[in-house]
Amino acid sequence: MDGSVMGVSVSRSPLDRLEFDNVVLRRLPLDTSEAPGSRTVKGACFSTTKPQPLDKPRFVAVSEKALSLLGLTGAQVSGDPLAPEYLSGSRLMPGSQPAAHCYCGHQFGYFSGQLGDGAACYLGEVRAPADQSAELRHENPSGRQADGRKVLRSSIREFLCSEAIFALGIPTTRAGSVVTSDSKVIRDIHYDGNALHERCSVVLRIAPTFLRFGSFEIFKPADDQTGRQGPSYGLDEIRGQMLDYVIQTFYPEIQQNYSDRVERNVAFFREVMLRTARLVSQWQCVGFCHGVLNTDNMSILGLTLDYGPYGFMDRFDPDFICNASDNSGRYSYQAQPAICRWNLGKLAEALAPELPPARAAAVLDEYMDLYNGFYLASMRRKLGLLRTEEPEDEMLITTLLQTMQNTGQTPCPMVPTSPTTVPQPESDPCPGEGQEGMVQQATDLLLEQCASLDELRLANRSTMEPRELAVLLSMAQSNPALFQMISDPKTINRQLEKLSKTKELAETNREELRAKQAEEWDSWVVSYRKRLARELEGQSNVQEVLDDRVRVMNSNNPRLVLRNYIAQNAIEAAEKGDFSEVQRVLKVLEDPFSAQSSLEQPARVGQGGAEKDPQGSSSTTAAAAPGTAIPYDSKPPASASGICVSCSS
């Protein structure tokens, strides 16, 4: 075939037929300097870049459903010998214009100044079917101040989770393919001087746009805490350009409905706020935790963005932290709704004066009520409460979550009382013994998913030595200023709670624990069944209500999610050259609400070591005995608690 690496090919590859229009590079300022290395990008939203080719790129997996957004099939792409080169950036597709996006961000609460694409590169915008456009991105080998490369393990995690989140019905950026290569980078996984050579790998990302809250922070004045400012501070006309582009392109109904600029901008901010509130409520309802909820990882379209350290809870724990780098628990599971509101506040600051602060504050005041409404509506669907809304529903849900936490219940399905397995209250022949039997049957099913005594002891183990904790408690009293520099009250309280729980569990035997778990679930099941019965009051067609309940509950309670140990199985196989497990995991995750025979085929929990990806992506540690057979939809194994996901700069 004609053409050379990084040249424009004249082959008949199906990727040659993609129609690029790259509107954003025409609508927003582009820095055309090709100077190598990291630099401050002033007065531009993008800068041109040259992706570096990989040695012998090859597919690990492709997503048929994601590629269909581009009018392509999986067979077309996987069967095209040029596709791995094109989709890894090793060869440019006709019409592609590689560029790096310049943005800023508040990271862990502090303004970090210019960030921009570090492990990503804009390839261009493609006119997709149904008169839509899709932005393509992949890893950028010249981003920020490092090599910009991702490795196989972090790329597999991003690829699988992007598609898993989509299959759960949650808005997200997509992943079309993951490519690996013979190119190597050095990673000191444990930061202990024992560096390893790992394969460079690339994920093709697809979304309408990858603009984010941090895109508007390039205009920020000097921050009071860090002293850093955005590279385009003072260039307000560019902020207006970006705002116009976003609203006109991605919120056309708002552009059409508001002739007044301020009212238009307020309506836009309200819509972003609404989408964000709905998004985080959806995360919460499947036990998903985003590990790096910085402003630079918040999509302006309300999409799940950036799959670095993330995690689905193995056992319900409001304090769950999926990112081992998050020492303070800023991005814990229960903190995520409030953190998203905080980030919206930073977006509002970045949009001022285009968005008057008083108007933004009024919109933000709506956030928690909207979030709570979305969350309760989702949880009612999970519980099959479809006909009526009762004030007591919130308490029923709160009690469910508390019981799940107390008993170490797996959170997905978050409501394990499936209507296909737990008898309905109207089927009770009479109160008394029959009803008690029904409750016992439901409780027995729930107890199968509860944590054992050993698992609870491991989960509640303090990560801080008692002596260290005692020193910090003393310091909090004697030298509060120094204490605030080293730790924080929330962290200390969390450790004290763990110590208390550890003591309690040490004084408990297995029989006592089982009896206590059964008692808690018995109590909740009785309340739940009474609530289900009230759904039938006044209904003329009881069977229709029951059928609707089964259908809605089955479509809102996934049978499986991408737990860390499942991803780790696929990673370990791929690192040995076997990509079939990645492809198999993708296949089962694409239909998470249905029973699948392939779920019965056990995956094998491997034997990895802790891995930390210096590119801000993921790392994993498997602490399971090799050869342990674990079906995908089973209760997570105890060994899963040894899997660590982290990030660093």
DODRENBA-277691 format. One line per 2 residues: number of its first residue (from 1); their letters; for each residue x, y, z of C-alpha. Coordinates in pm, 1 decimal. Last residue first. Layout:
N
NUM) a) X/Y/Z  ...
***
This chain:
649
649) ss) 112.7/1325.7/3884.6  -16.1/1029.5/4078.0
647) cs) -292.4/774.8/4052.1  -415.6/477.4/4248.5
645) vc) -614.0/156.7/4236.1  -538.7/-113.8/4491.0
643) ig) -669.5/-468.1/4476.9  -627.2/-642.4/4812.0
641) sa) -997.9/-616.3/4892.1  -1063.6/-840.9/4592.7
639) sa) -910.8/-1131.8/4786.5  -1232.7/-1168.5/4983.5
637) pp) -1403.4/-1275.2/4662.7  -1680.7/-1059.0/4518.1
635) ks) -2024.6/-1226.2/4541.9  -2080.2/-1389.0/4207.7
633) dy) -2177.3/-1230.7/3877.1  -1839.8/-1273.5/3708.4
631) pi) -1791.4/-1631.9/3822.7  -1481.9/-1679.2/4044.5
629) at) -1246.0/-1976.9/4013.6  -931.8/-1939.0/4226.0
627) gp) -628.3/-2040.6/4018.3  -377.4/-1811.5/4181.1
625) aa) -449.7/-1719.0/4544.3  -579.7/-1368.1/4545.9
623) aa) -398.8/-1047.8/4630.0  -448.3/-864.3/4305.9
621) tt) -303.7/-518.1/4281.7  -408.6/-263.2/4030.7
619) ss) -307.6/73.2/3903.9  -493.6/332.2/3716.6
617) sg) -435.6/650.8/3534.7  -263.2/967.4/3637.4
615) qp) 31.0/908.7/3408.6  246.9/773.5/3690.2
613) dk) 49.8/446.7/3682.5  73.9/266.3/4011.9
611) ea) 75.1/-110.4/4020.6  47.6/-329.9/4324.0
609) gg) 144.2/-685.2/4240.5  -44.0/-944.4/4046.4
607) qg) -155.7/-1297.1/4115.6  -469.9/-1376.8/3930.5
605) vr) -837.7/-1430.2/3994.4  -955.0/-1672.6/3731.1
603) ap) -1279.3/-1608.8/3549.7  -1538.0/-1875.9/3588.0
601) qe) -1780.3/-1969.0/3312.5  -2120.6/-1918.9/3469.9
599) ls) -2134.5/-1565.2/3344.1  -2113.7/-1702.4/2990.6
597) sq) -2469.7/-1833.7/3027.1  -2597.2/-1479.2/3047.8
595) as) -2885.6/-1355.1/3259.2  -2964.5/-1000.9/3156.2
593) fp) -2911.0/-660.9/3318.2  -2540.1/-621.1/3240.7
591) de) -2561.9/-663.9/2861.8  -2246.5/-496.5/2725.8
589) lv) -2057.5/-609.5/3034.8  -2072.6/-972.2/2918.0
587) kl) -1911.2/-891.0/2583.5  -1646.8/-657.4/2723.9
585) vr) -1538.7/-923.2/2973.4  -1503.8/-1173.0/2689.2
583) qv) -1295.4/-936.2/2476.4  -1063.2/-856.1/2764.3
581) es) -1041.3/-1229.6/2843.9  -951.9/-1312.1/2483.6
579) fd) -653.3/-1075.2/2478.9  -394.7/-1340.1/2570.0
577) gk) -43.2/-1194.3/2533.1  73.8/-1248.4/2890.6
575) ea) -5.0/-886.2/2977.5  -348.2/-953.2/2830.5
573) ae) -417.3/-1238.4/3074.6  -313.8/-1023.6/3370.7
571) ia) -526.2/-733.2/3251.8  -836.6/-944.6/3195.7
569) nq) -821.9/-1093.4/3544.7  -753.9/-745.8/3686.4
567) ai) -1067.0/-606.1/3526.0  -1272.5/-875.6/3697.9
565) yn) -1095.3/-812.1/4030.2  -1168.9/-441.9/4004.1
563) rl) -1541.3/-488.9/3965.9  -1689.6/-408.2/3628.9
561) vl) -2060.2/-448.3/3705.6  -2288.2/-750.3/3720.9
559) rp) -2651.5/-851.7/3751.8  -2764.8/-495.7/3701.1
557) nn) -3069.4/-380.2/3898.0  -3264.9/-127.3/3691.4
555) sn) -3391.3/-343.2/3403.2  -3482.4/-634.5/3630.4
553) mv) -3663.6/-400.0/3867.5  -3862.0/-241.1/3585.7
551) rv) -3971.9/-570.7/3428.7  -4053.4/-741.5/3757.6
549) rd) -4256.6/-445.9/3881.9  -4438.9/-406.3/3553.0
547) dl) -4540.9/-772.7/3565.1  -4661.9/-734.6/3923.0
545) ve) -4866.3/-425.8/3843.3  -5017.6/-597.1/3539.0
543) qv) -5102.8/-898.7/3754.6  -5287.3/-679.5/4002.8
541) ns) -5523.6/-534.0/3744.1  -5783.3/-329.0/3931.7
539) qg) -5530.8/-146.6/4150.8  -5684.8/30.9/4451.5
537) el) -5417.5/-91.9/4690.1  -5151.6/-288.2/4504.2
535) er) -4859.5/-55.3/4579.5  -4953.1/-88.2/4947.9
533) al) -4843.0/-452.1/4932.9  -4496.7/-351.1/4815.2
531) rk) -4460.8/-124.6/5120.3  -4558.6/-408.6/5352.1
529) ry) -4301.6/-630.7/5177.7  -4031.1/-370.4/5229.2
527) sv) -4102.3/-332.3/5599.5  -4087.4/-710.0/5652.2
525) vw) -3769.8/-733.8/5441.4  -3602.0/-464.7/5653.4
523) sd) -3664.2/-638.6/5984.5  -3560.4/-979.2/5854.8
521) we) -3244.4/-823.5/5710.7  -3135.8/-685.3/6045.7
519) ea) -3215.8/-1007.0/6232.2  -3035.1/-1221.6/5977.3
517) qk) -2721.9/-1008.8/6004.3  -2730.6/-1033.4/6383.7
515) ar) -2773.4/-1411.5/6373.5  -2489.2/-1448.8/6126.7
513) le) -2260.9/-1231.5/6338.4  -2339.6/-1426.7/6656.3
511) er) -2271.6/-1756.8/6480.3  -1943.0/-1633.5/6338.1
509) nt) -1803.5/-1507.8/6667.0  -1794.3/-1148.6/6789.2
507) ea) -1543.9/-990.6/7030.8  -1292.7/-914.8/6757.0
505) le) -1578.2/-769.3/6552.5  -1649.9/-507.1/6819.3
503) kt) -1283.0/-417.3/6853.3  -1249.6/-380.6/6475.6
501) ks) -1560.7/-162.8/6466.0  -1414.1/71.0/6725.8
499) lk) -1081.6/83.6/6544.0  -1258.8/153.4/6217.3
497) el) -1460.9/434.6/6373.6  -1142.0/587.1/6512.1
495) qr) -982.4/572.1/6166.1  -1278.0/751.3/6008.0
493) ni) -1273.9/1013.4/6280.4  -905.0/1077.0/6214.7
491) tk) -959.5/1116.3/5840.9  -1251.4/1354.0/5892.8
489) pd) -1058.0/1560.0/6147.2  -772.7/1638.8/5905.6
487) si) -409.0/1536.5/5861.6  -54.7/1673.3/5832.7
485) mq) -94.4/2046.7/5770.2  -410.4/2065.9/5979.5
483) fl) -225.6/1899.8/6269.6  50.0/2161.2/6252.3
481) ap) -205.1/2439.7/6295.0  -391.9/2250.9/6568.8
479) ns) -81.5/2215.7/6791.2  -166.4/2078.7/7136.3
477) qa) -514.1/1935.0/7082.3  -484.3/1808.7/6725.4
475) ms) -127.9/1703.4/6809.0  -250.5/1466.4/7077.4
473) ll) -493.7/1305.5/6835.4  -217.4/1281.7/6576.3
471) va) 20.8/1110.0/6819.5  -249.8/864.0/6926.6
469) le) -324.2/779.1/6563.2  41.4/707.5/6496.3
467) rp) 57.0/479.8/6800.1  -261.4/300.6/6696.7
465) em) -113.0/232.4/6348.8  -317.4/380.4/6065.4
463) ts) -486.9/189.1/5787.0  -746.1/60.8/6030.3
461) rn) -895.3/-277.2/5948.5  -1266.0/-251.2/5882.0
459) al) -1262.2/-438.3/5549.8  -1036.9/-713.3/5687.6
457) rl) -1255.3/-770.7/5993.0  -1563.9/-765.8/5772.6
455) ed) -1413.9/-1025.0/5539.1  -1312.9/-1249.9/5829.9
453) ls) -1663.5/-1232.1/5976.8  -1818.9/-1316.8/5642.3
451) ac) -1969.4/-1050.2/5418.8  -2331.5/-1071.4/5312.0
449) qe) -2437.5/-1193.8/4968.7  -2567.9/-1533.7/5080.7
447) ll) -2742.7/-1355.1/5366.7  -2972.9/-1186.1/5116.8
445) ld) -3104.7/-1512.8/4980.5  -3163.2/-1644.6/5332.1
443) ta) -3347.5/-1324.2/5420.9  -3586.9/-1364.0/5129.6
441) qq) -3668.6/-1723.2/5222.5  -3709.5/-1629.5/5588.3
439) vm) -3951.6/-1351.7/5496.1  -4158.9/-1592.2/5288.9
437) ge) -4159.1/-1848.7/5567.7  -4267.3/-1587.3/5818.6
435) qg) -4553.3/-1498.2/5588.3  -4670.8/-1856.1/5576.0
433) eg) -4639.9/-1896.7/5953.3  -4839.5/-1587.2/6035.9
431) pc) -5043.8/-1399.7/5783.3  -5234.1/-1590.4/5519.6
429) pd) -5185.0/-1754.5/5182.7  -4899.5/-1515.1/5105.3
427) se) -4895.3/-1452.8/4729.2  -4998.3/-1087.9/4775.7
425) pq) -4670.0/-1018.1/4949.2  -4462.8/-1109.3/4641.0
423) pv) -4224.5/-1402.4/4668.5  -3852.5/-1316.4/4643.7
421) tt) -3673.3/-1478.4/4348.1  -3809.6/-1307.1/4036.5
419) ps) -3884.2/-989.5/4229.1  -3511.2/-954.1/4298.7
417) tp) -3432.1/-872.0/4661.7  -3067.7/-780.5/4592.8
415) vm) -3135.1/-407.6/4583.7  -2793.9/-257.4/4514.1
413) pc) -2737.9/-524.9/4252.5  -2471.9/-431.8/4296.1
411) pt) -2405.6/-310.2/4647.7  -2256.1/-630.5/4793.7
409) qg) -2375.5/-659.3/5152.2  -2121.6/-609.2/5429.7
407) tn) -2385.0/-666.4/5697.7  -2377.7/-325.6/5862.0
405) qm) -2333.3/-140.5/5531.8  -2616.5/-323.9/5360.6
403) tq) -2836.8/-265.6/5663.2  -2757.0/105.2/5655.6
401) ll) -2834.9/117.0/5284.0  -3168.7/-56.1/5330.2
399) tt) -3255.7/165.7/5627.2  -3191.1/475.7/5416.2
397) il) -3406.7/334.0/5135.7  -3699.2/260.0/5368.9
395) me) -3651.7/602.0/5530.3  -3676.2/773.3/5192.0
393) de) -3981.2/568.2/5104.2  -4163.3/688.9/5417.3
391) pe) -4274.4/1006.7/5237.7  -4469.4/785.6/4996.5
389) et) -4456.5/784.7/4618.7  -4712.8/567.5/4444.5
387) rl) -4742.8/336.5/4145.9  -4384.6/239.7/4064.0
385) lg) -4213.0/116.7/4378.1  -4018.5/-170.5/4221.3
383) lk) -3724.7/-136.1/4461.2  -3479.4/-45.9/4185.9
381) rr) -3738.5/191.0/4039.6  -3779.4/357.4/4378.6
379) ms) -3400.4/389.9/4398.3  -3387.3/573.9/4066.9
377) al) -3664.2/816.6/4166.3  -3499.4/875.2/4503.8
375) yf) -3166.9/960.7/4339.4  -3312.8/1195.2/4078.4
373) gn) -3514.2/1381.4/4341.2  -3219.6/1399.4/4579.4
371) yl) -3000.7/1545.1/4304.0  -3263.3/1802.4/4211.0
369) dm) -3305.6/1908.4/4572.2  -2928.7/1923.1/4612.8
367) ye) -2874.5/2137.9/4302.3  -3142.7/2406.7/4326.3
365) dl) -2927.4/2639.8/4536.6  -2668.1/2617.6/4261.3
363) va) -2906.2/2799.1/4027.2  -2951.1/3085.2/4273.8
361) aa) -2574.1/3108.2/4319.1  -2527.6/3133.5/3942.2
359) ra) -2773.1/3422.9/3923.7  -2588.8/3607.9/4199.3
357) pp) -2252.0/3540.1/4033.7  -2358.4/3687.4/3695.6
355) le) -2270.9/3440.1/3417.0  -2076.7/3620.4/3142.7
353) pa) -1907.2/3794.6/3438.1  -1825.5/3525.1/3541.6
351) la) -1793.0/3190.3/3359.5  -1490.9/3070.2/3560.6
349) ea) -1666.8/3143.1/3889.7  -1968.1/2941.2/3773.6
347) lk) -1739.4/2652.7/3678.3  -1589.0/2667.1/4027.1
345) gl) -1937.1/2647.7/4179.1  -2015.3/2351.1/3955.7
343) nw) -1707.9/2184.9/4103.3  -1843.9/2234.2/4453.3
341) rc) -2176.6/2082.0/4342.4  -1991.3/1780.3/4204.9
339) ia) -1805.5/1753.6/4534.9  -2136.4/1748.4/4723.8
337) pq) -2267.6/1455.2/4516.7  -1931.7/1272.1/4541.8
335) aq) -1880.6/1287.0/4919.2  -2066.0/961.3/4994.4
333) ys) -1842.5/759.2/4763.4  -1516.4/915.6/4879.2
331) yr) -1362.1/1190.2/4667.5  -1213.9/1402.9/4945.6
329) gs) -1117.5/1088.7/5134.5  -816.9/1259.6/5292.4
327) nd) -557.4/1020.2/5153.0  -693.4/1022.9/4799.3
325) sa) -390.3/855.9/4640.0  -543.0/512.5/4707.2
323) nc) -827.7/604.0/4473.8  -1148.8/402.9/4520.5
321) if) -1241.5/550.7/4857.1  -1546.6/389.5/5020.2
319) dp) -1672.4/597.1/5313.9  -2037.7/518.3/5232.6
317) df) -1950.7/145.7/5244.7  -2149.6/-114.9/5054.2
315) rd) -1934.6/-414.1/4973.7  -1750.8/-471.0/4644.6
313) mf) -1787.4/-103.5/4557.7  -1742.1/-19.6/4191.0
311) gy) -1414.7/161.7/4144.3  -1233.5/439.0/3965.5
309) pg) -870.3/543.3/3929.3  -823.7/672.0/3577.0
307) yd) -1140.3/661.3/3372.8  -1171.1/1024.1/3269.5
305) lt) -1515.6/1162.8/3189.1  -1865.4/1047.7/3280.2
303) lg) -2080.8/1280.1/3074.1  -2267.7/1591.6/3190.1
301) li) -2209.5/1784.4/2868.9  -1947.8/2025.3/3012.1
299) sm) -1767.9/1714.5/3132.2  -1604.8/1716.6/3475.8
297) nd) -1249.0/1577.4/3482.3  -1070.6/1914.6/3474.6
295) tn) -1283.1/2025.2/3769.2  -1134.6/1744.4/3975.8
293) lv) -1344.9/1439.9/4057.0  -1049.4/1201.2/4056.4
291) gh) -1155.9/859.5/4186.9  -1503.4/834.4/4041.3
289) cf) -1705.3/591.5/4255.8  -1970.8/358.6/4120.0
287) gv) -2213.7/185.6/4360.3  -2482.4/143.7/4094.5
285) cq) -2723.6/398.4/4243.6  -2447.8/639.4/4334.2
283) wq) -2325.1/668.2/3977.2  -2678.8/742.6/3858.1
281) sv) -2717.5/1015.5/4119.1  -2384.3/1159.6/4001.4
279) lr) -2515.4/1187.7/3647.5  -2853.8/1338.6/3739.0
277) at) -2689.9/1615.9/3939.8  -2440.5/1681.5/3658.8
275) rl) -2714.8/1698.4/3397.7  -2914.1/1943.8/3608.9
273) mv) -2611.2/2166.0/3674.7  -2519.9/2169.8/3305.5
271) er) -2881.8/2263.8/3228.1  -2880.7/2540.7/3488.3
269) ff) -2555.2/2675.5/3349.0  -2703.1/2690.5/2999.9
267) av) -3020.2/2862.0/3122.3  -2806.6/3120.5/3303.7
265) nr) -2600.9/3176.0/2988.1  -2910.4/3228.0/2775.4
263) ev) -3058.5/3467.6/3031.0  -2734.8/3668.3/3021.1
261) rd) -2726.3/3674.3/2641.6  -3089.1/3781.6/2591.1
259) sy) -3230.1/3617.1/2278.9  -3306.1/3293.4/2461.3
257) nq) -3497.8/3002.8/2307.3  -3279.3/2933.0/2004.4
255) qi) -2947.0/2919.8/2190.3  -3108.8/2706.6/2459.4
253) ep) -3240.0/2464.4/2196.8  -2894.5/2455.2/2034.6
251) yf) -2723.6/2320.1/2350.6  -2427.5/2129.7/2202.6
249) tq) -2317.7/2347.0/1910.4  -2462.7/2690.3/1987.1
247) iv) -2407.1/2657.9/2361.6  -2051.3/2524.6/2340.2
245) yd) -1939.0/2759.0/2063.6  -2088.7/3067.7/2226.0
243) lm) -1921.1/2985.5/2557.4  -1588.7/2929.0/2384.5
241) qg) -1609.2/3257.4/2195.9  -1710.0/3445.3/2510.6
239) ri) -1411.8/3296.4/2693.8  -1196.5/3407.2/2401.9
237) ed) -1325.4/3764.8/2439.1  -1230.8/3759.4/2804.8
235) lg) -858.9/3746.8/2738.8  -763.3/3874.8/3084.1
233) ys) -625.1/3542.8/3206.2  -531.4/3321.9/2912.3
231) pg) -267.0/3109.2/3087.5  -490.8/3060.3/3393.1
229) qr) -348.6/3178.0/3722.3  -137.2/3025.9/3995.4
227) gt) -91.3/3193.5/4332.7  -176.3/2868.1/4509.6
225) qd) -421.3/2987.1/4773.7  -556.6/3318.8/4643.4
223) da) -561.9/3200.2/4282.1  -427.7/3443.0/4023.4
221) pk) -699.8/3527.7/3771.4  -887.1/3245.1/3590.3
219) fi) -911.7/3261.7/3210.5  -780.8/2906.8/3152.9
217) ef) -1058.9/2799.2/3389.9  -1314.5/2767.2/3109.8
215) sg) -1168.3/2439.7/2981.0  -1154.2/2323.3/3343.3
213) fr) -1529.9/2264.8/3342.1  -1482.9/2026.8/3050.8
211) lf) -1458.2/2015.8/2672.4  -1427.0/1657.6/2551.3
209) tp) -1688.7/1696.0/2281.0  -1951.6/1482.3/2106.3
207) ai) -1765.6/1181.6/2249.8  -1530.1/904.9/2131.6
205) rl) -1206.7/783.5/2289.5  -962.1/555.4/2108.7
203) vv) -749.0/392.4/2377.5  -372.0/356.2/2331.1
201) sc) -108.0/122.4/2468.7  261.8/148.7/2543.7
199) re) 393.7/-183.5/2675.2  566.1/-185.6/3012.3
197) hl) 933.0/-188.7/3114.3  964.5/-212.0/3491.2
195) an) 1127.0/9.6/3753.3  1234.4/-129.1/4090.5
193) gd) 1341.1/197.1/4256.2  1068.8/180.2/4521.6
191) yh) 807.2/398.7/4361.1  582.9/88.6/4360.2
189) id) 521.6/79.6/3984.8  841.4/247.1/3874.5
187) ri) 729.9/266.2/3512.8  961.9/256.0/3214.2
185) vk) 806.1/285.2/2871.7  795.9/28.3/2595.9
183) sd) 696.8/21.4/2230.3  603.7/-332.8/2123.7
181) st) 241.0/-229.3/2087.8  -107.3/-217.0/2236.2
179) vv) -431.3/-90.1/2087.5  -761.7/-37.1/2267.0
177) sg) -1070.9/37.4/2066.4  -1385.6/244.2/2036.7
175) ar) -1408.8/379.9/2391.3  -1703.7/601.9/2478.0
173) tt) -1756.1/918.2/2682.4  -2030.2/867.3/2933.7
171) pi) -2397.6/913.5/3018.8  -2519.9/624.0/3238.9
169) gl) -2746.4/356.8/3091.9  -2563.0/63.8/3252.7
167) af) -2431.8/-29.1/2907.6  -2264.3/311.5/2884.4
165) ia) -2089.4/257.1/3217.5  -1958.9/-79.8/3097.2
163) es) -1833.0/69.2/2769.9  -1622.6/335.8/2938.0
161) cl) -1525.9/86.2/3207.0  -1376.0/-164.4/2965.5
159) fe) -1166.1/82.7/2768.8  -1041.6/271.9/3073.4
157) ri) -937.6/-43.2/3259.4  -771.6/-186.8/2948.6
155) ss) -574.8/133.7/2896.0  -451.8/139.4/3256.8
153) rl) -320.7/-217.1/3232.6  -165.4/-177.1/2887.4
151) vk) 39.7/132.6/2954.5  -40.8/494.3/2890.5
149) rg) 208.0/728.0/2731.4  227.5/1102.4/2781.2
147) da) 607.6/1094.0/2813.7  603.7/1338.7/3105.2
145) qr) 583.6/1717.6/3127.5  234.5/1792.7/3003.1
143) gs) 157.0/1612.6/2676.0  401.4/1497.5/2410.1
141) pn) 303.2/1134.8/2368.1  -69.7/1210.8/2344.1
139) eh) -311.6/926.2/2410.8  -625.5/912.5/2199.2
137) rl) -909.8/1137.0/2096.2  -1195.8/1139.2/1847.7
135) ea) -1476.3/1394.4/1853.4  -1809.6/1277.9/1717.8
133) sq) -2049.5/1466.4/1495.1  -2418.3/1407.2/1440.7
131) da) -2617.4/1418.2/1118.2  -2789.3/1086.6/1193.7
129) pa) -2465.7/900.1/1114.6  -2133.3/1062.1/1211.4
127) rv) -1945.6/1359.4/1076.3  -1607.1/1313.1/1236.4
125) eg) -1430.0/1559.8/1460.6  -1052.8/1548.2/1492.9
123) ly) -760.0/1360.7/1639.8  -753.2/1537.4/1978.2
121) ca) -469.5/1396.3/2189.9  -468.1/1238.4/2533.6
119) ag) -226.7/1146.3/2810.9  -140.5/1495.3/2925.8
117) dg) -399.2/1708.2/2753.3  -412.5/2043.0/2927.6
115) lq) -288.3/2131.0/3270.6  -247.5/2503.7/3317.2
113) gs) -298.8/2625.9/3673.4  -325.7/2377.0/3957.7
111) fy) -607.4/2534.4/4156.7  -647.4/2342.7/4481.4
109) gf) -944.9/2133.8/4595.9  -809.1/1788.6/4513.5
107) qh) -719.5/1921.3/4168.2  -886.0/2244.0/4061.5
105) gc) -828.4/2253.8/3689.2  -683.1/2413.9/3382.0
103) yc) -734.5/2354.0/3011.8  -540.4/2350.3/2686.4
101) ha) -653.7/2087.1/2436.8  -378.3/1913.6/2238.5
99) ap) -412.3/1888.4/1862.6  -397.6/1626.6/1588.2
97) qs) -572.2/1736.8/1267.7  -730.5/1435.7/1095.0
95) gp) -857.4/1495.0/741.5  -712.3/1178.2/592.6
93) ml) -628.6/944.6/881.5  -284.7/996.8/1027.7
91) rs) -59.0/699.4/1093.4  88.3/601.5/1430.0
89) gs) -200.2/780.1/1598.5  -310.1/462.2/1774.3
87) ly) -636.0/443.0/1581.5  -469.7/483.2/1243.7
85) ep) -190.8/235.3/1306.7  -424.1/-24.9/1455.3
83) al) -663.9/32.6/1161.8  -413.2/-26.9/883.7
81) pd) -452.3/-404.9/873.8  -832.9/-367.2/855.2
79) gs) -1009.5/-676.6/991.0  -1060.8/-530.2/1338.7
77) vq) -1206.6/-214.4/1187.7  -1447.8/-358.6/936.4
75) ag) -1547.1/-642.9/1169.5  -1624.4/-400.3/1450.8
73) tl) -1853.5/-205.2/1225.7  -1817.8/158.8/1129.6
71) gl) -2068.7/444.3/1098.8  -1872.8/655.2/1347.0
69) ls) -2117.4/595.1/1632.4  -2108.6/229.8/1524.5
67) la) -1753.6/222.3/1660.0  -1890.1/247.2/2013.1
65) ke) -2126.1/-46.2/1968.9  -1871.4/-274.3/1803.7
63) sv) -1615.9/-206.2/2074.9  -1267.1/-315.0/1969.8
61) av) -1015.5/-531.6/2153.8  -640.9/-580.6/2207.9
59) fr) -563.7/-448.4/1863.4  -211.4/-422.8/1728.2
57) pk) 58.6/-156.0/1704.2  397.9/-278.4/1580.1
55) dl) 616.3/-0.9/1724.3  410.0/304.2/1812.0
53) pq) 410.3/630.6/1622.0  454.6/969.5/1792.1
51) pk) 158.7/1204.6/1779.4  245.2/1547.9/1640.3
49) tt) 81.5/1841.9/1813.2  -110.4/2154.5/1727.8
47) sf) -230.7/2369.2/2013.7  -583.7/2412.3/2141.8
45) ca) -774.6/2668.9/2345.7  -548.4/2959.3/2257.7
43) gk) -458.0/3301.7/2399.5  -162.6/3180.5/2603.1
41) vt) -33.3/2824.1/2588.8  241.9/2793.1/2849.7
39) rs) 499.4/2539.6/2736.6  581.0/2169.2/2755.1
37) gp) 818.1/2023.6/2499.9  868.6/2065.0/2127.9
35) ae) 790.8/2385.8/1937.1  522.2/2311.7/1680.0
33) st) 351.5/2649.1/1712.7  4.0/2648.0/1560.9
31) dl) -178.3/2774.1/1870.9  -545.9/2736.4/1782.2
29) pl) -818.4/2984.2/1884.4  -1173.2/2842.3/1885.9
27) rr) -1428.1/2811.3/1604.3  -1204.6/2664.6/1335.5
25) lv) -1033.9/2411.5/1560.4  -1372.3/2326.0/1711.9
23) vn) -1519.7/2247.7/1371.1  -1284.1/1961.8/1292.6
21) df) -1475.8/1857.7/972.2  -1356.7/1500.9/927.0
19) el) -1546.7/1263.7/698.9  -1440.1/906.8/769.6
17) rd) -1376.5/729.4/439.1  -1010.2/661.6/506.7
15) lp) -1117.1/465.8/815.2  -1272.5/205.7/584.3
13) sr) -919.1/140.5/456.7  -895.8/170.8/80.9
11) sv) -536.2/288.9/84.1  -417.6/638.8/-9.3
9) sv) -256.5/697.5/331.2  -164.6/1037.2/470.6
7) gm) 180.7/1021.3/625.6  259.4/948.8/989.4
5) vs) 403.9/612.6/880.3  430.5/602.2/503.9
3) gd) 186.0/602.7/215.6  108.1/356.7/-56.0
1) m) 0.0/0.0/0.0
***
